[in-house]
Amino acid sequence: QVQLVESGGGSVQAGGSLRVSCAASGYRYSSKCMGWFRQAPGKEREGVAAISAGGGRRYYADSVKGRFTISQDYAKNTVYLQMGSLKPEDTAMYYCAAAEGPCGSSWAHGSGYNYWGQGTQVTVSS
């Protein structure tokens, strides 16, 4: 059974940094796509970043390019999202997602992912 468990969320002031983690069990992502999504109250879910098999290609939403970095640790079966220069508009519940196939041009579409974590809250105050 596949389980994705996020951790590392919290509260930070604008301009600060935070790293969220996604530990996967029952799932080897070495040949698949892992993504991070977020959803703020009253807003649609948004694809934030994704990383392809072997970490060879990374994808980012325009809203986070240059500020967020997605990475992975195979030994720990964990994917990270390092967030910097945080803004109040980054406040949301952040979800980790895993696909059974590779990343592609539709990486930001949640429908392409098979497994989801429970989410971790990130709050950025001004």
Protein Blocks (a to p, Z undefined) as FASTA:
>chain_A
ZZdddehiacddehiacddddddehiafklcccddddddehiacddfbdcdehhlaccdd
fklgokaccdddfklopacdddehiafklgccddddddfbdcdfklmpmklpcbdcebja
ddddZZ
